[in-house]
Amino acid sequence: MLDLSNYIVGLLFINDCVILPGFGGFVANYQEATHDKSNNTFSPPSKKVVFNSNLSHNDGLLINYLSQQLSISYAEANEMVRQSVENVWIRLERGEEVEFDGIGSFKYGDNDALVFSPKLTENLLTDSYGMISFRFPPLSYKSQSTPIPNNEDLRQSPHINPRQVLSYAAVLIPIATLIALIPIFKKPTQQSASVLPIEDSISATTPKSNVDNAITESTNKRNALFYSEVSAPTTTTHNQIKNENCTYYIIGGSFKDRANADSYVKKFKKEGLDANVIQTESLYRVSLGAFDDKVRALHELRRIRGNEQYSNTWLLPVAN
């Protein structure tokens, strides 16, 4: 029996609702970042999946996707989905708990109500892909208060004699007046300011950094789903951007030397992957697959990343 879990998860990355005809719809709602004050845990934005049994009509999304992925006709894909749904209902009627891997599980609760328990194994929001929850301990502040003197301390402070203050003022005021009048008796000298040209006023310029020296030999540290190349700004219209087509490459490594890239291609091909070398900018990329459809690219990326040794592969969109 065909397991539909992987196909539903792949579609939920791109769509907000995936309907399993004859069973119900999986609806993915946006959930903001959260902070659990009890243990000071921060979680990134994500998609929260709920189940709606009323959305059971066939909208063609899942069946068309199966037809493309398995290279079969629409009628054959429709029959496979029908048999899978029928098997799910039979297991539920037997009192079993049916689990959709990576999504959640179903079982009958009180009053024969169908209960869905979400059990998401990964973040389905592509904008937050690669982000994880983390715990940050609360900050503690210590206030340092200055003690206020009491009345007894004020009484014990030394008493200042007003006559002594006047005697000091009689001596200091004439001296300060004399110091203030000294610049008046000096012969004024002509002061001139030299104006430097703008070119000479710049003392130093920031040297350009060598980007190639900062690029590592591989992409083992890249955990993001997407990585876009930075290119020089070009003048494009809104319609050009909207209609731009992309090819999505699954990247297994990036190298400055073509020989290293070819070596990795041989390694990946021995492991059964369709590896090739593509060149973008000044780097040689090892591609493990190229797709015109983003849904298929994400589905294949998820399948490859299921192997722990390929967990750092990532998706590179390149405009055609």
C-alpha positions as CSV (number, residue, x, y, z in Angstrom):
1,M,0.0,0.0,0.0
2,L,1.3,3.4,-1.0
3,D,2.4,5.6,2.0
4,L,1.1,9.1,1.2
5,S,2.8,10.8,4.2
6,N,6.0,12.0,2.3
7,Y,3.9,13.4,-0.6
8,I,1.6,15.3,1.8
9,V,4.6,16.8,3.7
10,G,6.2,17.8,0.5
11,L,3.1,19.7,-0.7
12,L,2.7,21.4,2.7
13,F,6.0,23.1,2.3
14,I,4.5,25.1,-0.6
15,N,0.8,25.0,0.0
16,D,-1.4,26.0,3.0
17,C,-3.9,23.2,2.4
18,V,-3.5,19.6,1.1
19,I,-6.7,17.6,0.7
20,L,-6.7,13.8,0.9
21,P,-9.8,12.9,-1.1
22,G,-12.4,11.0,0.8
23,F,-10.7,11.6,4.1
24,G,-10.1,15.3,4.9
25,G,-7.8,18.3,4.5
26,F,-4.5,19.1,6.3
27,V,-4.5,22.9,6.8
28,A,-1.2,24.7,7.7
29,N,-1.6,27.9,9.5
30,Y,1.2,30.5,10.2
31,Q,2.3,30.5,13.8
32,E,4.4,33.4,15.1
33,A,7.6,32.9,17.1
34,T,6.9,32.0,20.7
35,H,8.6,32.4,24.1
36,D,7.9,29.9,26.8
37,K,8.4,31.8,30.0
38,S,8.4,28.7,32.2
39,N,11.7,27.4,30.8
40,N,12.9,30.5,28.8
41,T,12.7,28.7,25.4
42,F,12.4,30.7,22.2
43,S,10.9,29.0,19.1
44,P,11.0,30.3,15.5
45,P,7.9,31.0,13.3
46,S,6.4,27.9,11.9
47,K,3.4,26.2,10.4
48,K,0.8,24.6,12.7
49,V,-1.1,21.8,11.0
50,V,-4.7,21.2,11.8
51,F,-7.2,18.6,10.3
52,N,-10.5,19.5,8.8
53,S,-12.7,16.5,7.9
54,N,-15.1,18.6,5.9
55,L,-12.5,19.3,3.2
56,S,-12.8,15.8,1.6
57,H,-13.5,16.8,-2.0
58,N,-10.9,16.1,-4.6
59,D,-9.2,19.3,-5.7
60,G,-6.7,17.5,-7.9
61,L,-3.6,18.8,-6.1
62,L,-2.4,15.5,-4.5
63,I,-3.4,13.3,-7.4
64,N,-1.7,15.5,-10.0
65,Y,1.5,15.6,-7.8
66,L,1.5,11.8,-7.5
67,S,1.0,11.4,-11.2
68,Q,4.1,13.6,-11.9
69,Q,6.3,12.0,-9.2
70,L,5.5,8.4,-10.1
71,S,5.2,9.0,-13.9
72,I,1.7,7.4,-14.0
73,S,-1.6,8.5,-15.4
74,Y,-4.1,10.6,-13.4
75,A,-6.5,7.6,-13.2
76,E,-3.8,5.3,-11.8
77,A,-2.8,7.9,-9.2
78,N,-6.5,8.4,-8.3
79,E,-6.9,4.7,-7.8
80,M,-3.8,4.5,-5.6
81,V,-5.1,7.3,-3.4
82,R,-8.5,5.7,-3.1
83,Q,-7.1,2.4,-2.0
84,S,-4.8,4.1,0.6
85,V,-7.8,6.1,2.1
86,E,-9.9,2.9,2.2
87,N,-7.1,1.2,4.1
88,V,-6.9,4.1,6.6
89,W,-10.7,3.9,7.3
90,I,-10.5,0.1,7.8
91,R,-7.7,0.4,10.4
92,L,-9.6,3.2,12.2
93,E,-12.8,1.0,12.4
94,R,-10.7,-1.7,14.0
95,G,-9.7,0.7,16.7
96,E,-6.1,1.2,15.5
97,E,-4.2,4.4,15.6
98,V,-3.2,5.5,12.1
99,E,-0.1,7.6,11.9
100,F,1.0,9.8,9.0
101,D,4.8,10.0,9.3
102,G,6.0,13.6,9.9
103,I,2.4,15.0,10.3
104,G,0.5,13.3,13.1
105,S,-1.8,10.5,14.0
106,F,-5.6,9.7,14.0
107,K,-7.8,7.6,16.2
108,Y,-11.4,7.4,17.4
109,G,-12.1,9.2,20.7
110,D,-15.1,9.6,22.8
111,N,-18.5,9.6,21.0
112,D,-16.8,8.1,17.9
113,A,-15.2,11.4,17.1
114,L,-12.1,11.4,14.9
115,V,-9.2,12.9,16.9
116,F,-6.1,14.2,15.2
117,S,-2.8,14.6,17.2
118,P,-0.2,16.6,15.3
119,K,3.3,15.3,15.5
120,L,5.4,17.5,13.2
121,T,9.0,16.3,12.9
122,E,10.3,19.4,11.0
123,N,9.4,23.1,10.5
124,L,7.2,23.3,7.3
125,L,7.7,27.1,7.0
126,T,10.4,27.6,4.4
127,D,11.2,31.1,5.7
128,S,12.3,29.5,9.0
129,Y,13.9,26.4,7.5
130,G,17.1,25.5,9.5
131,M,16.1,27.5,12.6
132,I,15.8,25.6,15.8
133,S,14.4,26.4,19.3
134,F,16.9,27.6,21.8
135,R,16.9,28.4,25.5
136,F,18.3,31.7,26.9
137,P,18.6,32.0,30.7
138,P,17.0,35.1,32.2
139,L,19.2,38.1,33.0
140,S,19.6,39.1,36.6
141,Y,20.2,42.7,37.6
142,K,21.7,43.9,40.9
143,S,20.8,47.5,41.9
144,Q,23.4,49.4,43.8
145,S,21.7,52.0,46.0
146,T,23.6,54.9,47.5
147,P,22.9,55.2,51.3
148,I,21.2,58.4,52.3
149,P,22.9,60.1,55.1
150,N,20.8,60.5,58.3
151,N,20.3,63.7,60.2
152,E,23.1,62.9,62.7
153,D,25.7,62.7,59.9
154,L,24.5,66.1,58.6
155,R,24.9,67.6,62.1
156,Q,28.4,66.3,62.3
157,S,29.6,67.9,59.0
158,P,32.2,70.7,59.5
159,H,30.7,74.2,59.8
160,I,32.0,76.8,57.2
161,N,32.8,80.2,58.5
162,P,31.2,82.9,56.2
163,R,34.1,85.4,57.0
164,Q,36.6,82.8,55.8
165,V,34.8,82.5,52.5
166,L,34.8,86.3,52.0
167,S,38.5,86.4,52.6
168,Y,39.2,83.8,50.0
169,A,37.0,85.6,47.5
170,A,38.8,88.9,48.1
171,V,42.1,87.3,47.0
172,L,40.8,85.1,44.1
173,I,38.6,87.6,42.3
174,P,41.4,90.1,41.4
175,I,43.6,87.3,40.2
176,A,40.9,85.9,37.9
177,T,40.2,89.4,36.5
178,L,43.9,89.9,35.7
179,I,44.1,86.6,33.9
180,A,41.0,87.4,31.8
181,L,42.5,90.7,30.6
182,I,45.9,89.3,29.5
183,P,44.7,88.4,25.9
184,I,43.5,92.0,25.3
185,F,47.0,93.4,25.6
186,K,48.6,90.9,23.3
187,K,49.3,92.0,19.7
188,P,46.8,90.3,17.5
189,T,48.4,88.0,15.0
190,Q,47.0,87.1,11.7
191,Q,45.7,83.6,11.4
192,S,45.2,81.8,8.2
193,A,43.6,78.5,7.4
194,S,44.8,76.3,4.6
195,V,42.1,74.6,2.7
196,L,43.1,71.2,1.5
197,P,41.7,69.9,-1.8
198,I,39.0,67.2,-1.4
199,E,41.3,64.6,-2.9
200,D,43.9,65.3,-0.2
201,S,41.5,65.3,2.7
202,I,40.9,61.6,2.5
203,S,43.4,60.0,4.8
204,A,42.6,56.3,4.0
205,T,40.2,54.2,2.0
206,T,38.8,50.9,3.0
207,P,40.6,48.1,1.0
208,K,38.3,45.8,-0.9
209,S,38.0,42.5,0.7
210,N,38.9,39.3,-1.2
211,V,35.6,37.4,-1.3
212,D,37.3,34.3,-2.7
213,N,39.5,34.0,0.4
214,A,36.4,34.0,2.6
215,I,34.7,31.1,0.8
216,T,35.3,27.7,2.3
217,E,36.2,24.6,0.4
218,S,32.8,22.9,1.0
219,T,29.3,23.8,2.2
220,N,29.2,21.5,5.2
221,K,28.1,24.5,7.4
222,R,25.2,25.5,5.3
223,N,21.9,24.4,7.0
224,A,19.5,26.7,5.1
225,L,17.0,25.4,2.7
226,F,17.7,28.1,0.1
227,Y,20.9,30.0,-0.7
228,S,20.8,32.7,-3.4
229,E,23.8,34.0,-5.2
230,V,24.5,37.7,-4.8
231,S,24.7,39.3,-8.2
232,A,25.3,42.9,-9.5
233,P,22.1,45.0,-9.5
234,T,20.3,45.1,-12.8
235,T,17.5,47.2,-14.1
236,T,14.4,45.0,-14.4
237,T,10.7,45.7,-14.6
238,H,8.0,44.2,-12.3
239,N,6.7,42.0,-15.1
240,Q,10.2,40.7,-15.8
241,I,10.6,39.6,-12.2
242,K,7.2,38.1,-12.0
243,N,7.6,36.0,-15.1
244,E,11.2,34.9,-14.4
245,N,11.7,31.2,-14.5
246,C,14.2,29.3,-12.3
247,T,16.0,26.0,-12.2
248,Y,16.4,24.6,-8.7
249,Y,19.7,22.7,-8.1
250,I,20.3,20.5,-5.0
251,I,23.9,21.4,-4.1
252,G,26.2,18.9,-2.3
253,G,29.4,21.0,-2.3
254,S,31.1,24.2,-3.6
255,F,34.7,24.4,-4.7
256,K,37.1,26.9,-6.2
257,D,39.0,24.1,-8.0
258,R,37.4,22.1,-10.7
259,A,39.4,19.0,-9.9
260,N,38.0,18.9,-6.3
261,A,34.5,19.2,-7.7
262,D,35.0,16.4,-10.2
263,S,36.4,14.2,-7.4
264,Y,33.2,14.7,-5.3
265,V,31.0,14.0,-8.4
266,K,32.7,10.6,-8.7
267,K,32.1,10.0,-5.0
268,F,28.3,10.9,-5.2
269,K,27.8,8.8,-8.4
270,K,29.2,5.7,-6.6
271,E,26.6,6.2,-4.0
272,G,23.8,6.2,-6.6
273,L,23.2,10.0,-6.9
274,D,22.8,11.9,-10.2
275,A,25.8,14.2,-9.6
276,N,27.1,16.9,-12.1
277,V,29.2,20.0,-12.0
278,I,27.7,23.4,-12.6
279,Q,29.5,26.7,-12.5
280,T,28.1,29.8,-10.9
281,E,30.2,33.0,-10.6
282,S,33.7,31.8,-9.7
283,L,32.7,28.5,-8.0
284,Y,32.2,25.0,-9.2
285,R,29.0,23.5,-7.6
286,V,28.3,19.8,-7.3
287,S,24.7,19.4,-8.2
288,L,22.7,16.3,-7.1
289,G,19.7,17.1,-9.2
290,A,18.1,19.9,-11.3
291,F,14.3,20.7,-11.3
292,D,12.1,23.2,-13.0
293,D,9.4,22.6,-10.4
294,K,10.1,23.9,-6.9
295,V,7.7,21.3,-5.3
296,R,9.6,18.4,-6.9
297,A,12.9,20.0,-5.9
298,L,11.8,20.4,-2.2
299,H,10.5,16.8,-2.2
300,E,13.8,15.4,-3.6
301,L,15.8,17.6,-1.2
302,R,13.9,16.3,1.8
303,R,14.5,12.7,0.6
304,I,18.2,13.3,0.2
305,R,18.5,15.0,3.5
306,G,16.9,12.0,5.2
307,N,20.3,10.4,4.9
308,E,22.4,11.8,7.8
309,Q,25.6,12.2,5.7
310,Y,23.7,14.4,3.2
311,S,22.0,16.6,5.9
312,N,23.9,19.7,4.8
313,T,22.7,19.7,1.2
314,W,20.8,22.9,0.2
315,L,18.7,24.3,-2.7
316,L,20.1,26.9,-5.1
317,P,17.6,28.7,-7.4
318,V,19.2,30.0,-10.6
319,A,17.3,32.3,-12.9
320,N,17.0,31.0,-16.5
